[in-house]
Amino acid sequence: MGLDVVVRALPASSTASWDDLSADYESALGAALRRLERGTGPDGAAGRERTADGSGG
């Protein structure tokens, strides 16, 4: 299964330190990967089930 990561930089990021940006990115990516593992979306709702080959069902 492939995975694309899209990062949106908000205006406040222009004054943030690299450490702050890195910590925010790692936190958001970790949360997204945990949701992907559980099969839930950002609101906690279950996503579409996947078939054995990884395609949508």
mmCIF entry with sequence, helices, sheets and N, C-alpha, C, O atoms, coordinates in Angstrom:
data_MODEL
# 
_entry.id   MODEL 
# 
_entity.id                         1 
_entity.type                       polymer 
_entity.pdbx_number_of_molecules   1 
# 
_entity_poly.entity_id                      1 
_entity_poly.type                           'polypeptide(L)' 
_entity_poly.nstd_linkage                   no 
_entity_poly.nstd_monomer                   no 
_entity_poly.pdbx_seq_one_letter_code       MGLDVVVRALPASSTASWDDLSADYESALGAALRRLERGTGPDGAAGRERTADGSGG 
_entity_poly.pdbx_seq_one_letter_code_can   MGLDVVVRALPASSTASWDDLSADYESALGAALRRLERGTGPDGAAGRERTADGSGG 
_entity_poly.pdbx_strand_id                 A 
# 
loop_
_entity_poly_seq.entity_id 
_entity_poly_seq.num 
_entity_poly_seq.mon_id 
_entity_poly_seq.hetero 
1 1  MET n 
1 2  GLY n 
1 3  LEU n 
1 4  ASP n 
1 5  VAL n 
1 6  VAL n 
1 7  VAL n 
1 8  ARG n 
1 9  ALA n 
1 10 LEU n 
1 11 PRO n 
1 12 ALA n 
1 13 SER n 
1 14 SER n 
1 15 THR n 
1 16 ALA n 
1 17 SER n 
1 18 TRP n 
1 19 ASP n 
1 20 ASP n 
1 21 LEU n 
1 22 SER n 
1 23 ALA n 
1 24 ASP n 
1 25 TYR n 
1 26 GLU n 
1 27 SER n 
1 28 ALA n 
1 29 LEU n 
1 30 GLY n 
1 31 ALA n 
1 32 ALA n 
1 33 LEU n 
1 34 ARG n 
1 35 ARG n 
1 36 LEU n 
1 37 GLU n 
1 38 ARG n 
1 39 GLY n 
1 40 THR n 
1 41 GLY n 
1 42 PRO n 
1 43 ASP n 
1 44 GLY n 
1 45 ALA n 
1 46 ALA n 
1 47 GLY n 
1 48 ARG n 
1 49 GLU n 
1 50 ARG n 
1 51 THR n 
1 52 ALA n 
1 53 ASP n 
1 54 GLY n 
1 55 SER n 
1 56 GLY n 
1 57 GLY n 
# 
_struct_asym.id          A 
_struct_asym.entity_id   1 
# 
loop_
_struct_conf.conf_type_id 
_struct_conf.id 
_struct_conf.pdbx_PDB_helix_id 
_struct_conf.beg_label_comp_id 
_struct_conf.beg_label_asym_id 
_struct_conf.beg_label_seq_id 
_struct_conf.pdbx_beg_PDB_ins_code 
_struct_conf.end_label_comp_id 
_struct_conf.end_label_asym_id 
_struct_conf.end_label_seq_id 
_struct_conf.pdbx_end_PDB_ins_code 
_struct_conf.beg_auth_comp_id 
_struct_conf.beg_auth_asym_id 
_struct_conf.beg_auth_seq_id 
_struct_conf.end_auth_comp_id 
_struct_conf.end_auth_asym_id 
_struct_conf.end_auth_seq_id 
_struct_conf.pdbx_PDB_helix_class 
_struct_conf.details 
_struct_conf.pdbx_PDB_helix_length 
HELX_P HELX_P1 AA1 PRO A 11 ? THR A 15 ? PRO A 11 THR A 15 5 ? 5  
HELX_P HELX_P2 AA2 TRP A 18 ? ARG A 38 ? TRP A 18 ARG A 38 1 ? 21 
# 
_struct_conf_type.id          HELX_P 
_struct_conf_type.criteria    ? 
_struct_conf_type.reference   ? 
# 
loop_
_atom_site.group_PDB 
_atom_site.id 
_atom_site.type_symbol 
_atom_site.label_atom_id 
_atom_site.label_alt_id 
_atom_site.label_comp_id 
_atom_site.label_asym_id 
_atom_site.label_entity_id 
_atom_site.label_seq_id 
_atom_site.pdbx_PDB_ins_code 
_atom_site.Cartn_x 
_atom_site.Cartn_y 
_atom_site.Cartn_z 
_atom_site.occupancy 
_atom_site.B_iso_or_equiv 
_atom_site.pdbx_formal_charge 
_atom_site.auth_seq_id 
_atom_site.auth_comp_id 
_atom_site.auth_asym_id 
_atom_site.auth_atom_id 
_atom_site.pdbx_PDB_model_num 
ATOM 1   N N  . MET A 1 1  ? 0.841   -1.165 0.000  1.00 0.00 ? 1  MET A N  1 
ATOM 2   C CA . MET A 1 1  ? 0.000   0.000  0.000  1.00 0.00 ? 1  MET A CA 1 
ATOM 3   C C  . MET A 1 1  ? 0.893   1.237  0.000  1.00 0.00 ? 1  MET A C  1 
ATOM 4   O O  . MET A 1 1  ? 1.835   1.330  0.787  1.00 0.00 ? 1  MET A O  1 
ATOM 5   N N  . GLY A 1 2  ? 0.601   2.160  -0.862 1.00 0.00 ? 2  GLY A N  1 
ATOM 6   C CA . GLY A 1 2  ? 1.336   3.417  -0.902 1.00 0.00 ? 2  GLY A CA 1 
ATOM 7   C C  . GLY A 1 2  ? 0.692   4.439  0.014  1.00 0.00 ? 2  GLY A C  1 
ATOM 8   O O  . GLY A 1 2  ? -0.458  4.286  0.426  1.00 0.00 ? 2  GLY A O  1 
ATOM 9   N N  . LEU A 1 3  ? 1.431   5.465  0.323  1.00 0.00 ? 3  LEU A N  1 
ATOM 10  C CA . LEU A 1 3  ? 0.924   6.494  1.220  1.00 0.00 ? 3  LEU A CA 1 
ATOM 11  C C  . LEU A 1 3  ? 1.494   7.834  0.781  1.00 0.00 ? 3  LEU A C  1 
ATOM 12  O O  . LEU A 1 3  ? 2.706   7.981  0.622  1.00 0.00 ? 3  LEU A O  1 
ATOM 13  N N  . ASP A 1 4  ? 0.613   8.810  0.587  1.00 0.00 ? 4  ASP A N  1 
ATOM 14  C CA . ASP A 1 4  ? 1.035   10.172 0.286  1.00 0.00 ? 4  ASP A CA 1 
ATOM 15  C C  . ASP A 1 4  ? 0.816   11.018 1.528  1.00 0.00 ? 4  ASP A C  1 
ATOM 16  O O  . ASP A 1 4  ? -0.211  10.893 2.194  1.00 0.00 ? 4  ASP A O  1 
ATOM 17  N N  . VAL A 1 5  ? 1.759   11.864 1.838  1.00 0.00 ? 5  VAL A N  1 
ATOM 18  C CA . VAL A 1 5  ? 1.639   12.772 2.973  1.00 0.00 ? 5  VAL A CA 1 
ATOM 19  C C  . VAL A 1 5  ? 1.620   14.190 2.418  1.00 0.00 ? 5  VAL A C  1 
ATOM 20  O O  . VAL A 1 5  ? 2.519   14.590 1.679  1.00 0.00 ? 5  VAL A O  1 
ATOM 21  N N  . VAL A 1 6  ? 0.586   14.945 2.783  1.00 0.00 ? 6  VAL A N  1 
ATOM 22  C CA . VAL A 1 6  ? 0.456   16.330 2.348  1.00 0.00 ? 6  VAL A CA 1 
ATOM 23  C C  . VAL A 1 6  ? 0.582   17.209 3.579  1.00 0.00 ? 6  VAL A C  1 
ATOM 24  O O  . VAL A 1 6  ? -0.110  16.995 4.574  1.00 0.00 ? 6  VAL A O  1 
ATOM 25  N N  . VAL A 1 7  ? 1.453   18.186 3.516  1.00 0.00 ? 7  VAL A N  1 
ATOM 26  C CA . VAL A 1 7  ? 1.669   19.102 4.642  1.00 0.00 ? 7  VAL A CA 1 
ATOM 27  C C  . VAL A 1 7  ? 1.201   20.486 4.220  1.00 0.00 ? 7  VAL A C  1 
ATOM 28  O O  . VAL A 1 7  ? 1.633   21.023 3.200  1.00 0.00 ? 7  VAL A O  1 
ATOM 29  N N  . ARG A 1 8  ? 0.317   21.048 5.020  1.00 0.00 ? 8  ARG A N  1 
ATOM 30  C CA . ARG A 1 8  ? -0.178  22.396 4.749  1.00 0.00 ? 8  ARG A CA 1 
ATOM 31  C C  . ARG A 1 8  ? 0.472   23.333 5.758  1.00 0.00 ? 8  ARG A C  1 
ATOM 32  O O  . ARG A 1 8  ? 0.324   23.149 6.966  1.00 0.00 ? 8  ARG A O  1 
ATOM 33  N N  . ALA A 1 9  ? 1.174   24.313 5.279  1.00 0.00 ? 9  ALA A N  1 
ATOM 34  C CA . ALA A 1 9  ? 1.836   25.275 6.169  1.00 0.00 ? 9  ALA A CA 1 
ATOM 35  C C  . ALA A 1 9  ? 0.916   26.473 6.383  1.00 0.00 ? 9  ALA A C  1 
ATOM 36  O O  . ALA A 1 9  ? 0.573   27.186 5.439  1.00 0.00 ? 9  ALA A O  1 
ATOM 37  N N  . LEU A 1 10 ? 0.527   26.678 7.623  1.00 0.00 ? 10 LEU A N  1 
ATOM 38  C CA . LEU A 1 10 ? -0.311  27.818 7.976  1.00 0.00 ? 10 LEU A CA 1 
ATOM 39  C C  . LEU A 1 10 ? 0.568   29.035 8.248  1.00 0.00 ? 10 LEU A C  1 
ATOM 40  O O  . LEU A 1 10 ? 1.763   28.883 8.503  1.00 0.00 ? 10 LEU A O  1 
ATOM 41  N N  . PRO A 1 11 ? -0.001  30.238 8.197  1.00 0.00 ? 11 PRO A N  1 
ATOM 42  C CA . PRO A 1 11 ? 0.809   31.448 8.385  1.00 0.00 ? 11 PRO A CA 1 
ATOM 43  C C  . PRO A 1 11 ? 1.653   31.446 9.661  1.00 0.00 ? 11 PRO A C  1 
ATOM 44  O O  . PRO A 1 11 ? 2.771   31.961 9.656  1.00 0.00 ? 11 PRO A O  1 
ATOM 45  N N  . ALA A 1 12 ? 1.141   30.880 10.743 1.00 0.00 ? 12 ALA A N  1 
ATOM 46  C CA . ALA A 1 12 ? 1.901   30.870 12.000 1.00 0.00 ? 12 ALA A CA 1 
ATOM 47  C C  . ALA A 1 12 ? 3.204   30.089 11.875 1.00 0.00 ? 12 ALA A C  1 
ATOM 48  O O  . ALA A 1 12 ? 4.127   30.294 12.663 1.00 0.00 ? 12 ALA A O  1 
ATOM 49  N N  . SER A 1 13 ? 3.285   29.200 10.897 1.00 0.00 ? 13 SER A N  1 
ATOM 50  C CA . SER A 1 13 ? 4.509   28.404 10.745 1.00 0.00 ? 13 SER A CA 1 
ATOM 51  C C  . SER A 1 13 ? 5.708   29.255 10.310 1.00 0.00 ? 13 SER A C  1 
ATOM 52  O O  . SER A 1 13 ? 6.854   28.833 10.465 1.00 0.00 ? 13 SER A O  1 
ATOM 53  N N  . SER A 1 14 ? 5.453   30.429 9.776  1.00 0.00 ? 14 SER A N  1 
ATOM 54  C CA . SER A 1 14 ? 6.568   31.263 9.311  1.00 0.00 ? 14 SER A CA 1 
ATOM 55  C C  . SER A 1 14 ? 7.430   31.782 10.459 1.00 0.00 ? 14 SER A C  1 
ATOM 56  O O  . SER A 1 14 ? 8.585   32.153 10.249 1.00 0.00 ? 14 SER A O  1 
ATOM 57  N N  . THR A 1 15 ? 6.879   31.808 11.662 1.00 0.00 ? 15 THR A N  1 
ATOM 58  C CA . THR A 1 15 ? 7.654   32.282 12.812 1.00 0.00 ? 15 THR A CA 1 
ATOM 59  C C  . THR A 1 15 ? 7.986   31.160 13.794 1.00 0.00 ? 15 THR A C  1 
ATOM 60  O O  . THR A 1 15 ? 8.620   31.399 14.821 1.00 0.00 ? 15 THR A O  1 
ATOM 61  N N  . ALA A 1 16 ? 7.561   29.945 13.480 1.00 0.00 ? 16 ALA A N  1 
ATOM 62  C CA . ALA A 1 16 ? 7.828   28.814 14.373 1.00 0.00 ? 16 ALA A CA 1 
ATOM 63  C C  . ALA A 1 16 ? 9.254   28.317 14.182 1.00 0.00 ? 16 ALA A C  1 
ATOM 64  O O  . ALA A 1 16 ? 9.827   28.430 13.098 1.00 0.00 ? 16 ALA A O  1 
ATOM 65  N N  . SER A 1 17 ? 9.813   27.764 15.252 1.00 0.00 ? 17 SER A N  1 
ATOM 66  C CA . SER A 1 17 ? 11.167  27.201 15.157 1.00 0.00 ? 17 SER A CA 1 
ATOM 67  C C  . SER A 1 17 ? 11.108  25.843 14.469 1.00 0.00 ? 17 SER A C  1 
ATOM 68  O O  . SER A 1 17 ? 10.052  25.216 14.386 1.00 0.00 ? 17 SER A O  1 
ATOM 69  N N  . TRP A 1 18 ? 12.260  25.403 13.980 1.00 0.00 ? 18 TRP A N  1 
ATOM 70  C CA . TRP A 1 18 ? 12.337  24.087 13.351 1.00 0.00 ? 18 TRP A CA 1 
ATOM 71  C C  . TRP A 1 18 ? 11.905  23.000 14.338 1.00 0.00 ? 18 TRP A C  1 
ATOM 72  O O  . TRP A 1 18 ? 11.209  22.058 13.958 1.00 0.00 ? 18 TRP A O  1 
ATOM 73  N N  . ASP A 1 19 ? 12.312  23.127 15.592 1.00 0.00 ? 19 ASP A N  1 
ATOM 74  C CA . ASP A 1 19 ? 11.938  22.141 16.603 1.00 0.00 ? 19 ASP A CA 1 
ATOM 75  C C  . ASP A 1 19 ? 10.420  22.072 16.780 1.00 0.00 ? 19 ASP A C  1 
ATOM 76  O O  . ASP A 1 19 ? 9.853   20.985 16.890 1.00 0.00 ? 19 ASP A O  1 
ATOM 77  N N  . ASP A 1 20 ? 9.760   23.245 16.807 1.00 0.00 ? 20 ASP A N  1 
ATOM 78  C CA . ASP A 1 20 ? 8.299   23.266 16.934 1.00 0.00 ? 20 ASP A CA 1 
ATOM 79  C C  . ASP A 1 20 ? 7.632   22.647 15.706 1.00 0.00 ? 20 ASP A C  1 
ATOM 80  O O  . ASP A 1 20 ? 6.703   21.851 15.837 1.00 0.00 ? 20 ASP A O  1 
ATOM 81  N N  . LEU A 1 21 ? 8.102   23.010 14.521 1.00 0.00 ? 21 LEU A N  1 
ATOM 82  C CA . LEU A 1 21 ? 7.528   22.458 13.287 1.00 0.00 ? 21 LEU A CA 1 
ATOM 83  C C  . LEU A 1 21 ? 7.717   20.947 13.229 1.00 0.00 ? 21 LEU A C  1 
ATOM 84  O O  . LEU A 1 21 ? 6.798   20.212 12.868 1.00 0.00 ? 21 LEU A O  1 
ATOM 85  N N  . SER A 1 22 ? 8.899   20.495 13.582 1.00 0.00 ? 22 SER A N  1 
ATOM 86  C CA . SER A 1 22 ? 9.200   19.067 13.550 1.00 0.00 ? 22 SER A CA 1 
ATOM 87  C C  . SER A 1 22 ? 8.321   18.302 14.537 1.00 0.00 ? 22 SER A C  1 
ATOM 88  O O  . SER A 1 22 ? 7.797   17.238 14.207 1.00 0.00 ? 22 SER A O  1 
ATOM 89  N N  . ALA A 1 23 ? 8.159   18.839 15.740 1.00 0.00 ? 23 ALA A N  1 
ATOM 90  C CA . ALA A 1 23 ? 7.334   18.186 16.756 1.00 0.00 ? 23 ALA A CA 1 
ATOM 91  C C  . ALA A 1 23 ? 5.871   18.130 16.302 1.00 0.00 ? 23 ALA A C  1 
ATOM 92  O O  . ALA A 1 23 ? 5.210   17.107 16.477 1.00 0.00 ? 23 ALA A O  1 
ATOM 93  N N  . ASP A 1 24 ? 5.362   19.223 15.720 1.00 0.00 ? 24 ASP A N  1 
ATOM 94  C CA . ASP A 1 24 ? 3.978   19.238 15.220 1.00 0.00 ? 24 ASP A CA 1 
ATOM 95  C C  . ASP A 1 24 ? 3.789   18.221 14.105 1.00 0.00 ? 24 ASP A C  1 
ATOM 96  O O  . ASP A 1 24 ? 2.789   17.503 14.076 1.00 0.00 ? 24 ASP A O  1 
ATOM 97  N N  . TYR A 1 25 ? 4.753   18.160 13.183 1.00 0.00 ? 25 TYR A N  1 
ATOM 98  C CA . TYR A 1 25 ? 4.681   17.212 12.073 1.00 0.00 ? 25 TYR A CA 1 
ATOM 99  C C  . TYR A 1 25 ? 4.685   15.770 12.582 1.00 0.00 ? 25 TYR A C  1 
ATOM 100 O O  . TYR A 1 25 ? 3.860   14.956 12.166 1.00 0.00 ? 25 TYR A O  1 
ATOM 101 N N  . GLU A 1 26 ? 5.606   15.466 13.473 1.00 0.00 ? 26 GLU A N  1 
ATOM 102 C CA . GLU A 1 26 ? 5.700   14.091 13.991 1.00 0.00 ? 26 GLU A CA 1 
ATOM 103 C C  . GLU A 1 26 ? 4.445   13.701 14.763 1.00 0.00 ? 26 GLU A C  1 
ATOM 104 O O  . GLU A 1 26 ? 3.997   12.557 14.679 1.00 0.00 ? 26 GLU A O  1 
ATOM 105 N N  . SER A 1 27 ? 3.879   14.633 15.507 1.00 0.00 ? 27 SER A N  1 
ATOM 106 C CA . SER A 1 27 ? 2.654   14.357 16.248 1.00 0.00 ? 27 SER A CA 1 
ATOM 107 C C  . SER A 1 27 ? 1.483   14.094 15.294 1.00 0.00 ? 27 SER A C  1 
ATOM 108 O O  . SER A 1 27 ? 0.730   13.137 15.477 1.00 0.00 ? 27 SER A O  1 
ATOM 109 N N  . ALA A 1 28 ? 1.339   14.941 14.289 1.00 0.00 ? 28 ALA A N  1 
ATOM 110 C CA . ALA A 1 28 ? 0.242   14.782 13.326 1.00 0.00 ? 28 ALA A CA 1 
ATOM 111 C C  . ALA A 1 28 ? 0.396   13.502 12.520 1.00 0.00 ? 28 ALA A C  1 
ATOM 112 O O  . ALA A 1 28 ? -0.588  12.802 12.282 1.00 0.00 ? 28 ALA A O  1 
ATOM 113 N N  . LEU A 1 29 ? 1.607   13.188 12.100 1.00 0.00 ? 29 LEU A N  1 
ATOM 114 C CA . LEU A 1 29 ? 1.839   11.966 11.335 1.00 0.00 ? 29 LEU A CA 1 
ATOM 115 C C  . LEU A 1 29 ? 1.548   10.744 12.196 1.00 0.00 ? 29 LEU A C  1 
ATOM 116 O O  . LEU A 1 29 ? 0.922   9.794  11.727 1.00 0.00 ? 29 LEU A O  1 
ATOM 117 N N  . GLY A 1 30 ? 1.991   10.755 13.443 1.00 0.00 ? 30 GLY A N  1 
ATOM 118 C CA . GLY A 1 30 ? 1.723   9.639  14.347 1.00 0.00 ? 30 GLY A CA 1 
ATOM 119 C C  . GLY A 1 30 ? 0.229   9.424  14.542 1.00 0.00 ? 30 GLY A C  1 
ATOM 120 O O  . GLY A 1 30 ? -0.246  8.288  14.525 1.00 0.00 ? 30 GLY A O  1 
ATOM 121 N N  . ALA A 1 31 ? -0.518  10.521 14.727 1.00 0.00 ? 31 ALA A N  1 
ATOM 122 C CA . ALA A 1 31 ? -1.969  10.410 14.902 1.00 0.00 ? 31 ALA A CA 1 
ATOM 123 C C  . ALA A 1 31 ? -2.622  9.856  13.645 1.00 0.00 ? 31 ALA A C  1 
ATOM 124 O O  . ALA A 1 31 ? -3.513  9.012  13.733 1.00 0.00 ? 31 ALA A O  1 
ATOM 125 N N  . ALA A 1 32 ? -2.191  10.319 12.481 1.00 0.00 ? 32 ALA A N  1 
ATOM 126 C CA . ALA A 1 32 ? -2.756  9.830  11.225 1.00 0.00 ? 32 ALA A CA 1 
ATOM 127 C C  . ALA A 1 32 ? -2.469  8.341  11.022 1.00 0.00 ? 32 ALA A C  1 
ATOM 128 O O  . ALA A 1 32 ? -3.337  7.595  10.570 1.00 0.00 ? 32 ALA A O  1 
ATOM 129 N N  . LEU A 1 33 ? -1.264  7.918  11.353 1.00 0.00 ? 33 LEU A N  1 
ATOM 130 C CA . LEU A 1 33 ? -0.917  6.502  11.198 1.00 0.00 ? 33 LEU A CA 1 
ATOM 131 C C  . LEU A 1 33 ? -1.687  5.624  12.173 1.00 0.00 ? 33 LEU A C  1 
ATOM 132 O O  . LEU A 1 33 ? -2.074  4.507  11.832 1.00 0.00 ? 33 LEU A O  1 
ATOM 133 N N  . ARG A 1 34 ? -1.912  6.126  13.387 1.00 0.00 ? 34 ARG A N  1 
ATOM 134 C CA . ARG A 1 34 ? -2.713  5.362  14.354 1.00 0.00 ? 34 ARG A CA 1 
ATOM 135 C C  . ARG A 1 34 ? -4.148  5.226  13.875 1.00 0.00 ? 34 ARG A C  1 
ATOM 136 O O  . ARG A 1 34 ? -4.744  4.157  14.005 1.00 0.00 ? 34 ARG A O  1 
ATOM 137 N N  . ARG A 1 35 ? -4.721  6.314  13.312 1.00 0.00 ? 35 ARG A N  1 
ATOM 138 C CA . ARG A 1 35 ? -6.083  6.242  12.764 1.00 0.00 ? 35 ARG A CA 1 
ATOM 139 C C  . ARG A 1 35 ? -6.140  5.275  11.596 1.00 0.00 ? 35 ARG A C  1 
ATOM 140 O O  . ARG A 1 35 ? -7.105  4.523  11.459 1.00 0.00 ? 35 ARG A O  1 
ATOM 141 N N  . LEU A 1 36 ? -5.127  5.285  10.762 1.00 0.00 ? 36 LEU A N  1 
ATOM 142 C CA . LEU A 1 36 ? -5.065  4.377  9.622  1.00 0.00 ? 36 LEU A CA 1 
ATOM 143 C C  . LEU A 1 36 ? -5.033  2.930  10.098 1.00 0.00 ? 36 LEU A C  1 
ATOM 144 O O  . LEU A 1 36 ? -5.710  2.072  9.532  1.00 0.00 ? 36 LEU A O  1 
ATOM 145 N N  . GLU A 1 37 ? -4.245  2.658  11.137 1.00 0.00 ? 37 GLU A N  1 
ATOM 146 C CA . GLU A 1 37 ? -4.173  1.310  11.708 1.00 0.00 ? 37 GLU A CA 1 
ATOM 147 C C  . GLU A 1 37 ? -5.521  0.851  12.245 1.00 0.00 ? 37 GLU A C  1 
ATOM 148 O O  . GLU A 1 37 ? -5.914  -0.300 12.055 1.00 0.00 ? 37 GLU A O  1 
ATOM 149 N N  . ARG A 1 38 ? -6.232  1.764  12.921 1.00 0.00 ? 38 ARG A N  1 
ATOM 150 C CA . ARG A 1 38 ? -7.533  1.431  13.505 1.00 0.00 ? 38 ARG A CA 1 
ATOM 151 C C  . ARG A 1 38 ? -8.632  1.420  12.463 1.00 0.00 ? 38 ARG A C  1 
ATOM 152 O O  . ARG A 1 38 ? -9.695  0.838  12.678 1.00 0.00 ? 38 ARG A O  1 
ATOM 153 N N  . GLY A 1 39 ? -8.377  2.066  11.325 1.00 0.00 ? 39 GLY A N  1 
ATOM 154 C CA . GLY A 1 39 ? -9.400  2.160  10.292 1.00 0.00 ? 39 GLY A CA 1 
ATOM 155 C C  . GLY A 1 39 ? -10.442 3.217  10.580 1.00 0.00 ? 39 GLY A C  1 
ATOM 156 O O  . GLY A 1 39 ? -11.581 3.110  10.126 1.00 0.00 ? 39 GLY A O  1 
ATOM 157 N N  . THR A 1 40 ? -10.056 4.252  11.342 1.00 0.00 ? 40 THR A N  1 
ATOM 158 C CA . THR A 1 40 ? -10.985 5.337  11.652 1.00 0.00 ? 40 THR A CA 1 
ATOM 159 C C  . THR A 1 40 ? -10.506 6.632  11.038 1.00 0.00 ? 40 THR A C  1 
ATOM 160 O O  . THR A 1 40 ? -9.320  6.810  10.761 1.00 0.00 ? 40 THR A O  1 
ATOM 161 N N  . GLY A 1 41 ? -11.454 7.535  10.830 1.00 0.00 ? 41 GLY A N  1 
ATOM 162 C CA . GLY A 1 41 ? -11.127 8.846  10.285 1.00 0.00 ? 41 GLY A CA 1 
ATOM 163 C C  . GLY A 1 41 ? -10.844 9.838  11.386 1.00 0.00 ? 41 GLY A C  1 
ATOM 164 O O  . GLY A 1 41 ? -10.826 9.473  12.561 1.00 0.00 ? 41 GLY A O  1 
ATOM 165 N N  . PRO A 1 42 ? -10.620 11.095 11.023 1.00 0.00 ? 42 PRO A N  1 
ATOM 166 C CA . PRO A 1 42 ? -10.295 12.132 12.001 1.00 0.00 ? 42 PRO A CA 1 
ATOM 167 C C  . PRO A 1 42 ? -11.380 12.326 13.055 1.00 0.00 ? 42 PRO A C  1 
ATOM 168 O O  . PRO A 1 42 ? -11.079 12.725 14.181 1.00 0.00 ? 42 PRO A O  1 
ATOM 169 N N  . ASP A 1 43 ? -12.641 12.049 12.706 1.00 0.00 ? 43 ASP A N  1 
ATOM 170 C CA . ASP A 1 43 ? -13.729 12.217 13.657 1.00 0.00 ? 43 ASP A CA 1 
ATOM 171 C C  . ASP A 1 43 ? -14.012 10.949 14.462 1.00 0.00 ? 43 ASP A C  1 
ATOM 172 O O  . ASP A 1 43 ? -14.962 10.913 15.244 1.00 0.00 ? 43 ASP A O  1 
ATOM 173 N N  . GLY A 1 44 ? -13.192 9.906  14.274 1.00 0.00 ? 44 GLY A N  1 
ATOM 174 C CA . GLY A 1 44 ? -13.363 8.662  14.999 1.00 0.00 ? 44 GLY A CA 1 
ATOM 175 C C  . GLY A 1 44 ? -14.292 7.672  14.321 1.00 0.00 ? 44 GLY A C  1 
ATOM 176 O O  . GLY A 1 44 ? -14.444 6.539  14.780 1.00 0.00 ? 44 GLY A O  1 
ATOM 177 N N  . ALA A 1 45 ? -14.917 8.100  13.222 1.00 0.00 ? 45 ALA A N  1 
ATOM 178 C CA . ALA A 1 45 ? -15.835 7.211  12.505 1.00 0.00 ? 45 ALA A CA 1 
ATOM 179 C C  . ALA A 1 45 ? -15.049 6.168  11.728 1.00 0.00 ? 45 ALA A C  1 
ATOM 180 O O  . ALA A 1 45 ? -13.955 6.434  11.230 1.00 0.00 ? 45 ALA A O  1 
ATOM 181 N N  . ALA A 1 46 ? -15.621 4.987  11.635 1.00 0.00 ? 46 ALA A N  1 
ATOM 182 C CA . ALA A 1 46 ? -14.966 3.913  10.899 1.00 0.00 ? 46 ALA A CA 1 
ATOM 183 C C  . ALA A 1 46 ? -14.895 4.274  9.422  1.00 0.00 ? 46 ALA A C  1 
ATOM 184 O O  . ALA A 1 46 ? -15.836 4.822  8.846  1.00 0.00 ? 46 ALA A O  1 
ATOM 185 N N  . GLY A 1 47 ? -13.761 3.953  8.833  1.00 0.00 ? 47 GLY A N  1 
ATOM 186 C CA . GLY A 1 47 ? -13.577 4.191  7.406  1.00 0.00 ? 47 GLY A CA 1 
ATOM 187 C C  . GLY A 1 47 ? -14.053 3.003  6.599  1.00 0.00 ? 47 GLY A C  1 
ATOM 188 O O  . GLY A 1 47 ? -14.591 2.039  7.145  1.00 0.00 ? 47 GLY A O  1 
ATOM 189 N N  . ARG A 1 48 ? -13.854 3.077  5.306  1.00 0.00 ? 48 ARG A N  1 
ATOM 190 C CA . ARG A 1 48 ? -14.226 1.950  4.451  1.00 0.00 ? 48 ARG A CA 1 
ATOM 191 C C  . ARG A 1 48 ? -13.340 0.771  4.757  1.00 0.00 ? 48 ARG A C  1 
ATOM 192 O O  . ARG A 1 48 ? -12.138 0.913  4.982  1.00 0.00 ? 48 ARG A O  1 
ATOM 193 N N  . GLU A 1 49 ? -13.951 -0.396 4.763  1.00 0.00 ? 49 GLU A N  1 
ATOM 194 C CA . GLU A 1 49 ? -13.163 -1.608 4.982  1.00 0.00 ? 49 GLU A CA 1 
ATOM 195 C C  . GLU A 1 49 ? -12.304 -1.873 3.760  1.00 0.00 ? 49 GLU A C  1 
ATOM 196 O O  . GLU A 1 49 ? -12.672 -1.524 2.638  1.00 0.00 ? 49 GLU A O  1 
ATOM 197 N N  . ARG A 1 50 ? -11.167 -2.487 3.988  1.00 0.00 ? 50 ARG A N  1 
ATOM 198 C CA . ARG A 1 50 ? -10.255 -2.827 2.907  1.00 0.00 ? 50 ARG A CA 1 
ATOM 199 C C  . ARG A 1 50 ? -10.287 -4.314 2.663  1.00 0.00 ? 50 ARG A C  1 
ATOM 200 O O  . ARG A 1 50 ? -10.444 -5.111 3.588  1.00 0.00 ? 50 ARG A O  1 
ATOM 201 N N  . THR A 1 51 ? -10.137 -4.673 1.415  1.00 0.00 ? 51 THR A N  1 
ATOM 202 C CA . THR A 1 51 ? -10.056 -6.097 1.074  1.00 0.00 ? 51 THR A CA 1 
ATOM 203 C C  . THR A 1 51 ? -8.632  -6.567 1.300  1.00 0.00 ? 51 THR A C  1 
ATOM 204 O O  . THR A 1 51 ? -7.748  -5.764 1.596  1.00 0.00 ? 51 THR A O  1 
ATOM 205 N N  . ALA A 1 52 ? -8.408  -7.856 1.163  1.00 0.00 ? 52 ALA A N  1 
ATOM 206 C CA . ALA A 1 52 ? -7.090  -8.441 1.412  1.00 0.00 ? 52 ALA A CA 1 
ATOM 207 C C  . ALA A 1 52 ? -6.006  -7.814 0.535  1.00 0.00 ? 52 ALA A C  1 
ATOM 208 O O  . ALA A 1 52 ? -4.846  -7.737 0.941  1.00 0.00 ? 52 ALA A O  1 
ATOM 209 N N  . ASP A 1 53 ? -6.380  -7.365 -0.668 1.00 0.00 ? 53 ASP A N  1 
ATOM 210 C CA . ASP A 1 53 ? -5.374  -6.789 -1.554 1.00 0.00 ? 53 ASP A CA 1 
ATOM 211 C C  . ASP A 1 53 ? -5.165  -5.292 -1.304 1.00 0.00 ? 53 ASP A C  1 
ATOM 212 O O  . ASP A 1 53 ? -4.382  -4.650 -2.005 1.00 0.00 ? 53 ASP A O  1 
ATOM 213 N N  . GLY A 1 54 ? -5.869  -4.730 -0.295 1.00 0.00 ? 54 GLY A N  1 
ATOM 214 C CA . GLY A 1 54 ? -5.668  -3.332 0.054  1.00 0.00 ? 54 GLY A CA 1 
ATOM 215 C C  . GLY A 1 54 ? -6.604  -2.372 -0.655 1.00 0.00 ? 54 GLY A C  1 
ATOM 216 O O  . GLY A 1 54 ? -6.575  -1.172 -0.385 1.00 0.00 ? 54 GLY A O  1 
ATOM 217 N N  . SER A 1 55 ? -7.435  -2.880 -1.559 1.00 0.00 ? 55 SER A N  1 
ATOM 218 C CA . SER A 1 55 ? -8.348  -1.997 -2.263 1.00 0.00 ? 55 SER A CA 1 
ATOM 219 C C  . SER A 1 55 ? -9.594  -1.764 -1.413 1.00 0.00 ? 55 SER A C  1 
ATOM 220 O O  . SER A 1 55 ? -9.866  -2.517 -0.477 1.00 0.00 ? 55 SER A O  1 
ATOM 221 N N  . GLY A 1 56 ? -10.334 -0.735 -1.738 1.00 0.00 ? 56 GLY A N  1 
ATOM 222 C CA . GLY A 1 56 ? -11.573 -0.456 -1.009 1.00 0.00 ? 56 GLY A CA 1 
ATOM 223 C C  . GLY A 1 56 ? -12.615 -1.512 -1.278 1.00 0.00 ? 56 GLY A C  1 
ATOM 224 O O  . GLY A 1 56 ? -12.615 -2.127 -2.344 1.00 0.00 ? 56 GLY A O  1 
ATOM 225 N N  . GLY A 1 57 ? -13.503 -1.733 -0.329 1.00 0.00 ? 57 GLY A N  1 
ATOM 226 C CA . GLY A 1 57 ? -14.489 -2.776 -0.461 1.00 0.00 ? 57 GLY A CA 1 
ATOM 227 C C  . GLY A 1 57 ? -15.847 -2.332 -0.795 1.00 0.00 ? 57 GLY A C  1 
ATOM 228 O O  . GLY A 1 57 ? -16.752 -3.156 -0.926 1.00 0.00 ? 57 GLY A O  1 
# 
